[in-house]
Amino acid sequence: KLLQTTGIAGAALLIGKASSYAMPIDGFPAERNPEYVLDRALTSEQDATTYTNFYEFGSSKNIWRKARKLNTDPWVVTIDGLIDNPIKIDASDLVKKLGGMEERLYRHRCVEAWSMAVPWAGFSLSNLVKFASPKPKAKYLRMETFFEPDVAPGQRQSWYPWPYVEGLTINEARNELAFLAVGLYGKALQNQNGAPIRLVTPWKYGFKSIKSIKRFTFTSERPRSFWEVLSPKEYGFWANVNPWVPHPRWPQDKERVLGGGMVPTKLFNGYEKEVAYLYKDKYTDNKRELFY
Ligand code: MTE
């Protein structure tokens, strides 16, 4: 009957719609993990949700209204590359599978020399690596976001190498600090902060923390990040927070805390104890290689 009235295309459309229903991500507020403590006050929710970098929606900080246009439910995530069982899975099912939702208070330092401190909710990226079980040849994890120029006006600017791509070494991805966030301030992420799922690597400059991830690919080749393609001398692959290596256009030894004053920037954004082992072979006198 349906085929008679709507034709095959119409029926496919209906079926497509029915099978794409997904439950929203829930489990908020998540229990706080007491291991992650801050040395400063939490940034106000207002500041952290209205002063955001999301070039897909424009190069100003004030894009939160524009970002509302992005539909994040359903949100199919692909996990593929050097693994035995590539899958496509809705973000909400991925969260259920990888379990262990928790809240962590992290500092976040942008390469532009501002910083914030916020409560993320989510789970350790290492859970996803375990779940995917990459082959020994997989040395990197490449992450990619959406490409929807119809809803994201920045993506109509063809001089940018869309979609936004980021990458970590497999050992960085296995580090306990690397976090996949699905919530902020006890609620699901708002679009402007990278809904429904984003990376948070608090020892690296913020541009590594790719928002709204659609694809995780395990690979033997070092991925070329969005900002690295645009300007490799300014935005290195490693991008570890490093007060001794100035950006070519400004110093990096201090930062402006959103809603607060200036404070000194620390090596690895203060997470040296947790991550320094990853870069033992990269320590040099001027520590330059920790960034590039
Ligand atoms: N992810 C995507 N997809 N697009 C972006 O423009 N900007 C990055 C990062 N992730 C960006 C992104 C930069 S430069 C920073 S500082 C952080 O997101 C900012 O995260 P926040 O806006 O939630 O504070």
Boltz pocket constraint, residues with backbone or C-beta under 6 A from the ligand:
constraints:
  - pocket:
      binder: B
      contacts: [[A, 48], [A, 51], [A, 52], [A, 53], [A, 54], [A, 55], [A, 56], [A, 109], [A, 110], [A, 111], [A, 145], [A, 164], [A, 192], [A, 193], [A, 194], [A, 205], [A, 206], [A, 207], [A, 208], [A, 209], [A, 210], [A, 211], [A, 212]]
      max_distance: 6.0
